[in-house]
C-alpha cells in the first residue's frame, strides 16, 4: 500500500487509481477487509474535485463510517451526506445508514422501511424466503423473491411492516455451479415507530394501532380525527389535472 500511495502522490494515472480504489471497496464487501484510511481520504478528495466516484466506492465509504460510528471532518461529512442523498434517490436502503452521523432528515425516505441485507461473498444470485403475519394471526406460506444487488457483494430487500406485524425470513445464496446454501434466518417484529423525523401517514397508522393495543382511547380518537383531516387535505389540495 505504501508503494502504491507514493505512486499516487507522484501523479499516477487516474485509471490506475480508480482500479485500485474499486479493489479496496470490493474487498470491503466481499472479504470483510476495512478500507485503508488513505483510500477513504482519496475517495473524499475525488468527490470534492468533482471527479466521478463509482457507486461501489460510495457505498463502501458510507457503510464503513456507519460501522465505525465516527464523524469525519467537515469536508468529509459533506461528501458523506451527498453520497447518502444519491444512493437513497436510487432506491438503495441499507440498515447501516441509520447509524451515520448525518442530519436525521436525510434518512426520512427510510423511515417506513424494514431492511434485510446480506453480504454473501461471490455468488450468482441471492434470494429471500419470507412471510408476514399480523398480531394474533398465524403465519401464511413463504414467498420467495430475489434480493436487490446494491453493488458487488451487497444485497438487500425492504419491507413495509406496521405495528404488531412480524416478518420471518431466510436468505439463500446460489453460486455459479448452481449450489444453494442458507446464509441467514431471522424474525423481526415491528413494535415501535421512528420519532426523530417528520411524521408521515405511515407513522400515523402505526400510532393508531399502538394506541388501540394500549387501549388509550382518548389518543386513538384524536389520531383517527387527525388522520381523516390529513387524508381530506391530501385528496382535495393535490388533485391530478
C-alpha positions, 0 to 999 in steps of 0.5 A, spaced: 500 500 500 505 504 501 508 503 494 502 504 491 500 511 495 507 514 493 505 512 486 499 516 487 502 522 490 507 522 484 501 523 479 499 516 477 494 515 472 487 516 474 485 509 471 490 506 475 487 509 481 480 508 480 482 500 479 485 500 485 480 504 489 474 499 486 479 493 489 479 496 496 471 497 496 470 490 493 474 487 498 470 491 503 464 487 501 466 481 499 472 479 504 470 483 510 477 487 509 476 495 512 478 500 507 485 503 508 484 510 511 488 513 505 483 510 500 477 513 504 481 520 504 482 519 496 475 517 495 473 524 499 478 528 495 475 525 488 468 527 490 470 534 492 474 535 485 468 533 482 471 527 479 466 521 478 466 516 484 463 509 482 457 507 486 461 501 489 466 506 492 460 510 495 457 505 498 463 502 501 465 509 504 458 510 507 457 503 510 464 503 513 463 510 517 456 507 519 460 501 522 465 505 525 460 510 528 465 516 527 464 523 524 469 525 519 471 532 518 467 537 515 469 536 508 468 529 509 461 529 512 459 533 506 461 528 501 458 523 506 451 526 506 451 527 498 453 520 497 447 518 502 442 523 498 444 519 491 444 512 493 437 513 497 434 517 490 436 510 487 432 506 491 438 503 495 436 502 503 441 499 507 440 498 515 447 501 516 445 508 514 441 509 520 447 509 524 451 515 520 452 521 523 448 525 518 442 530 519 436 525 521 432 528 515 436 525 510 434 518 512 426 520 512 425 516 505 427 510 510 423 511 515 417 506 513 422 501 511 424 494 514 431 492 511 434 485 510 441 485 507 446 480 506 453 480 504 454 473 501 461 473 498 461 471 490 455 468 488 450 468 482 444 470 485 441 471 492 434 470 494 429 471 500 424 466 503 419 470 507 412 471 510 408 476 514 403 475 519 399 480 523 398 480 531 394 474 533 394 471 526 398 465 524 403 465 519 401 464 511 406 460 506 413 463 504 414 467 498 420 467 495 423 473 491 430 475 489 434 480 493 436 487 490 444 487 488 446 494 491 453 493 488 458 487 488 457 483 494 451 487 497 444 485 497 438 487 500 430 487 500 425 492 504 419 491 507 413 495 509 411 492 516 406 496 521 405 495 528 404 488 531 406 485 524 412 480 524 416 478 518 420 471 518 425 470 513 431 466 510 436 468 505 439 463 500 445 464 496 446 460 489 453 460 486 455 459 479 455 451 479 448 452 481 449 450 489 444 453 494 446 454 501 442 458 507 446 464 509 441 467 514 434 466 518 431 471 522 424 474 525 423 481 526 417 484 529 415 491 528 413 494 535 415 501 535 415 507 530 421 512 528 420 519 532 426 523 530 423 525 523 417 528 520 411 524 521 408 521 515 401 517 514 405 511 515 407 513 522 400 515 523 397 508 522 402 505 526 400 510 532 393 508 531 394 501 532 399 502 538 394 506 541 388 501 540 393 495 543 394 500 549 387 501 549 388 509 550 382 511 547 382 518 548 389 518 543 386 513 538 380 518 537 384 524 536 389 520 531 383 517 527 380 525 527 387 527 525 388 522 520 381 523 516 383 531 516 390 529 513 387 524 508 381 530 506 387 535 505 391 530 501 385 528 496 382 535 495 389 540 495 393 535 490 388 533 485 391 530 478 389 535 472 
